[in-house]
Amino acid sequence: MAVYGINKEGVEALNQLANDLSNVNNDIADDGKKLKNTVSGLGDALGIYEDQILDVIESVNNVQEKGRESIEQLAGKVRKMATDADAIVSAGLG
């Protein structure tokens, strides 16, 4: 019988990793929105530079959004690994 070298702690670690990836991903999106709002709130003080700064922030947020999709796919794959590993452990093959 094959043994896979995994246990409940490994399953928990995979689940935690998936959750952490999702949380970091959400934090990145929230921080991008906060930055845009902060700069918008400083509009008068920034004068002619406000639009330029907001354009850069928008560009960065768009690039980060593409990266967020990849991170969410990774989190989904890690969740599936955790589910598969849990089934193996539950079957006594860990």
CYANA upper distance limits for C-alpha pairs under 8 A (distance plus 0.5 A):
  1 MET  CA     93 LEU  CA      8.39
  2 ALA  CA     93 LEU  CA      7.49
  3 VAL  CA     93 LEU  CA      5.89
  3 VAL  CA     94 GLY  CA      6.06
  4 TYR  CA     88 ILE  CA      8.47
  4 TYR  CA     93 LEU  CA      7.03
  4 TYR  CA     94 GLY  CA      5.59
  5 GLY  CA     94 GLY  CA      5.83
  6 ILE  CA     10 GLY  CA      6.39
  6 ILE  CA     11 VAL  CA      8.09
  6 ILE  CA     85 ALA  CA      7.49
  6 ILE  CA     89 VAL  CA      7.39
  6 ILE  CA     94 GLY  CA      5.28
  7 ASN  CA     11 VAL  CA      6.96
  7 ASN  CA     85 ALA  CA      8.35
  7 ASN  CA     86 ASP  CA      8.37
  7 ASN  CA     89 VAL  CA      6.40
  7 ASN  CA     94 GLY  CA      6.16
  8 LYS  CA     12 GLU  CA      6.67
  8 LYS  CA     86 ASP  CA      7.50
  8 LYS  CA     89 VAL  CA      7.35
  9 GLU  CA     13 ALA  CA      6.58
 10 GLY  CA     14 LEU  CA      6.71
 11 VAL  CA     15 ASN  CA      6.79
 11 VAL  CA     82 ALA  CA      5.59
 11 VAL  CA     83 THR  CA      8.17
 11 VAL  CA     85 ALA  CA      6.63
 11 VAL  CA     86 ASP  CA      6.46
 12 GLU  CA     16 GLN  CA      6.58
 12 GLU  CA     82 ALA  CA      8.06
 13 ALA  CA     17 LEU  CA      6.58
 14 LEU  CA     18 ALA  CA      6.76
 14 LEU  CA     78 VAL  CA      6.74
 14 LEU  CA     79 ARG  CA      7.36
 14 LEU  CA     81 MET  CA      7.80
 14 LEU  CA     82 ALA  CA      5.93
 15 ASN  CA     19 ASN  CA      6.74
 15 ASN  CA     78 VAL  CA      7.77
 15 ASN  CA     79 ARG  CA      6.49
 15 ASN  CA     82 ALA  CA      6.52
 16 GLN  CA     20 ASP  CA      6.51
 17 LEU  CA     21 LEU  CA      6.60
 17 LEU  CA     75 ALA  CA      8.13
 17 LEU  CA     78 VAL  CA      7.96
 18 ALA  CA     22 SER  CA      6.84
 18 ALA  CA     74 LEU  CA      8.37
 18 ALA  CA     75 ALA  CA      5.05
 18 ALA  CA     76 GLY  CA      7.59
 18 ALA  CA     78 VAL  CA      6.21
 18 ALA  CA     79 ARG  CA      6.40
 19 ASN  CA     23 ASN  CA      6.62
 19 ASN  CA     75 ALA  CA      7.84
 20 ASP  CA     24 VAL  CA      6.57
 21 LEU  CA     25 ASN  CA      6.57
 21 LEU  CA     71 ILE  CA      7.27
 21 LEU  CA     72 GLU  CA      7.88
 21 LEU  CA     75 ALA  CA      6.47
 22 SER  CA     26 ASN  CA      6.68
 22 SER  CA     71 ILE  CA      7.99
 22 SER  CA     72 GLU  CA      6.88
 22 SER  CA     75 ALA  CA      7.01
 23 ASN  CA     27 ASP  CA      6.60
 24 VAL  CA     28 ILE  CA      6.69
 25 ASN  CA     29 ALA  CA      7.10
 25 ASN  CA     68 ARG  CA      6.40
 25 ASN  CA     71 ILE  CA      7.44
 25 ASN  CA     72 GLU  CA      7.96
 26 ASN  CA     30 ASP  CA      6.69
 27 ASP  CA     31 ASP  CA      6.45
 28 ILE  CA     32 GLY  CA      6.72
 28 ILE  CA     64 GLN  CA      8.27
 29 ALA  CA     33 LYS  CA      6.95
 29 ALA  CA     61 ASN  CA      8.03
 29 ALA  CA     64 GLN  CA      8.28
 29 ALA  CA     65 GLU  CA      7.99
 30 ASP  CA     34 LYS  CA      6.70
 31 ASP  CA     35 LEU  CA      6.57
 32 GLY  CA     36 LYS  CA      6.80
 32 GLY  CA     57 ILE  CA      8.01
 32 GLY  CA     61 ASN  CA      6.50
 33 LYS  CA     37 ASN  CA      6.68
 34 LYS  CA     38 THR  CA      6.48
 35 LEU  CA     39 VAL  CA      6.70
 35 LEU  CA     57 ILE  CA      8.19
 36 LYS  CA     40 SER  CA      6.59
 36 LYS  CA     54 LEU  CA      7.09
 36 LYS  CA     57 ILE  CA      7.09
 36 LYS  CA     58 GLU  CA      8.35
 37 ASN  CA     41 GLY  CA      6.58
 38 THR  CA     42 LEU  CA      6.98
 39 VAL  CA     43 GLY  CA      6.92
 39 VAL  CA     50 GLU  CA      7.63
 39 VAL  CA     53 ILE  CA      8.22
 39 VAL  CA     54 LEU  CA      7.62
 40 SER  CA     50 GLU  CA      7.83
 40 SER  CA     54 LEU  CA      8.19
 42 LEU  CA     46 LEU  CA      6.61
 42 LEU  CA     50 GLU  CA      8.43
 43 GLY  CA     47 GLY  CA      6.70
 43 GLY  CA     50 GLU  CA      6.17
 46 LEU  CA     50 GLU  CA      5.77
 48 ILE  CA     52 GLN  CA      8.35
 49 TYR  CA     53 ILE  CA      6.61
 50 GLU  CA     54 LEU  CA      6.57
 51 ASP  CA     55 ASP  CA      6.55
 52 GLN  CA     56 VAL  CA      6.92
 53 ILE  CA     57 ILE  CA      6.74
 54 LEU  CA     58 GLU  CA      6.53
 55 ASP  CA     59 SER  CA      6.68
 56 VAL  CA     60 VAL  CA      6.69
 57 ILE  CA     61 ASN  CA      6.54
 58 GLU  CA     62 ASN  CA      6.62
 59 SER  CA     63 VAL  CA      6.86
 60 VAL  CA     64 GLN  CA      6.61
 61 ASN  CA     65 GLU  CA      6.57
 62 ASN  CA     66 LYS  CA      7.13
 63 VAL  CA     67 GLY  CA      7.04
 64 GLN  CA     68 ARG  CA      6.49
 65 GLU  CA     69 GLU  CA      7.00
 66 LYS  CA     70 SER  CA      7.42
 67 GLY  CA     71 ILE  CA      6.82
 68 ARG  CA     72 GLU  CA      6.58
 69 GLU  CA     73 GLN  CA      6.75
 70 SER  CA     74 LEU  CA      6.70
 71 ILE  CA     75 ALA  CA      6.65
 72 GLU  CA     76 GLY  CA      6.69
 73 GLN  CA     77 LYS  CA      6.78
 74 LEU  CA     78 VAL  CA      6.68
 75 ALA  CA     79 ARG  CA      6.67
 76 GLY  CA     80 LYS  CA      6.80
 77 LYS  CA     81 MET  CA      6.72
 78 VAL  CA     82 ALA  CA      6.72
 79 ARG  CA     83 THR  CA      6.77
 80 LYS  CA     84 ASP  CA      6.59
 81 MET  CA     85 ALA  CA      6.41
 82 ALA  CA     86 ASP  CA      6.45
 83 THR  CA     87 ALA  CA      6.82
 84 ASP  CA     88 ILE  CA      6.88
 85 ALA  CA     89 VAL  CA      6.64
 86 ASP  CA     90 SER  CA      6.44
 87 ALA  CA     91 ALA  CA      6.61
 88 ILE  CA     92 GLY  CA      7.00
 88 ILE  CA     93 LEU  CA      5.89
 88 ILE  CA     94 GLY  CA      6.40
 89 VAL  CA     93 LEU  CA      6.08
 89 VAL  CA     94 GLY  CA      5.11
 90 SER  CA     94 GLY  CA      8.50
